[in-house]
Amino acid sequence: MRKTDPCCPREAAMEFLRVFEAPVVIRTVLALSFAMMLAIVLGLA
């Protein structure tokens, strides 16, 4: 069973997310950037 199976993109995505699961800093930065983008979009609307 290969790790990167083209017929199962969901498993590849889970494997990709598992890499970012350890550091909480990355999740915090992603959440902050998403909040900033939301604020900018709401400000322009």
N, C-alpha and C positions, 0 to 999 in steps of 0.2 A: 504494500500500500504506500503510494508515494505521498509526500507531504503536500506538494503543489499539484493537486489534481484539477484539471480544467473543467471536469464535469461537476465538481463540488466547489463553487466559489465561496459558499458560506463557510465551509471549513477553513479555507484560506483566510477569510476575513477574521474568523475567530482566532486563528493563529497569529494574525497580524495585530489584533487587539490585545492579545495576551502579552505581547512585547511591551505595550504601553500601560499594562495593568500595574506593574511594579511601582514606577515613579508617580507619586501623587502630584508632583510639580507640573508635569506635562498636562495632566487632566485639569489642573487649576488654570494653567495658562490658556488652554483651549477654551475653558469656560469663560475666562475673562475676555478673550478675543471675540468669542461669540456674543457676549453681552455688549461689547463695544460696537460690534457690527450691527446688532439689533438697535442700539441707541442711535447710531448714525442713520439707519434706515427709517426709524420712527421720527427722527428729527427732520429728515428730508420730506417725509410724507405730509 
